[in-house]
Amino acid sequence: MFSRKLLVMYLFVLAIFCFTNDNYAFGNEANKNWKASPDLVEKLTKGRSETNYSEQRVPKYTLPNPLVLTDGAKVTDAQTWRTKRRPEILELFRKYVYGRAPIARPENMSFEVFDLEKKALDGLATRKQVTVNFTGKKDEPTMDILIYLPNASAKPVPVFVVLNFGGNHTIHSDPAIKLSERWMRSGGEGVVKNRADEKSRGRSSSRFNVEEILKRGYGLATIYYGDIDPDFHDGFKNGVHPVFDKLIDGKRAPDAWGSIGAWAWGLSRAMDYFESDDNIDNKRVAVLGHSRLGKTALWAGARDERFAFVISNNSGCGGAALSRRAYGETVGRINTSFPHWFCENFKQYNGKEDELPVDQHMLIALMAPRPVYVTSADGDLWADPRGEFLACRYASGVYRLLGLKGLGVREMPGLDQPVQKGTIGYHVRSGGHNLTEYDWQRFMDFADVHFSD
Ligand code: GCU
């Protein structure tokens, strides 16, 4: 009698669990959808008790609707999206999150191709190195773009443009790549007193399988992000900020661009160069970034629609992850550790994610109708994989309004099960926070589909 009661209770609890947990499925499906490893959650929680890694502790939240105008009117057609809601959302991100770039394309900006090698990498590629001088004046900030284009193609080629963390010379051991002389973050092989030396050549080549990219018919362009703005907080005294900032009574505006805004602006200047290069198919340029540079790629793609495909790799907080979930890194945490990344206004939402007029699904929606691809990694709970997935899911309504599929699934896929059915691609990969060969292959698969004639 007693045990029967227990059995009934057990079945009752199980039924409640099944109904409330939207990822639960019966039979073989049970392990299909990705979930954070409980062991990892426990370990991380022990190591960082102020950070939430538990789904149960995600606050209840309501997301702003990308398809409702600020005045409350519903967006029900593509034209209203295009002419009213999209500009409105873009402006909210400018004003409250990333800040406003004070200038578009500077009038006297110049390009100098200082290296052209048609038989680079054993004849596989043409290598170009180009200096972009933002103002055209001597001694003012410049950035170097390293470009490899596949020789196998007679036509202009689609290109992936990627900011890198350690200098262009770190992406491949090709000795002809100019060794960066700029400030570098310390740590890591080949960086002494914040300057790179010969030992750092090829150091991050595992993140850039250049030969493989070329063999698949794509070009690669890369820029050291520190050329645009060195990544430390100095009150915006170096990089492009002091050159272009418009101060009000000697002060920066609360919506003045931070470093992510500057890096994204630099990517647009690279796009300006691509438009002048006949070997590059400038209608097929994909912008890709990892981590903080994944946040940057998303912002670059949102503000500059010349990027035809936008890829965020493990971008997390301030990138693809929903801020309101406050899972892993939070708005308060990121603004404290990296006070120079976003605009000053963003700081008023520290611990108050619910009051943000936007959330990151709206950033992804700004890419529509262009393809966008978001990745997460199993071990990278700091970046909130589920929050990254949900942002893609909730951006999908905008794609559907435009007659496209969006993400095309409602549930998180399993590990290493890429979702590539619609115009939003997503995967959660085995392993940790990194940009891997697996990620690149999936991006190229997606580009093959969306860049085909
Ligand atoms: C830190 C930061 C993240 C960022 C990452 C990176 O972990 O908290 O927001 O994405 O650095 O850029 O490597």
Boltz pocket constraint, residues with backbone or C-beta under 6 A from the ligand:
constraints:
  - pocket:
      binder: B
      contacts: [[A, 290], [A, 291], [A, 292], [A, 293], [A, 314], [A, 315], [A, 316], [A, 317], [A, 329], [A, 334], [A, 337], [A, 382]]
      max_distance: 6.0
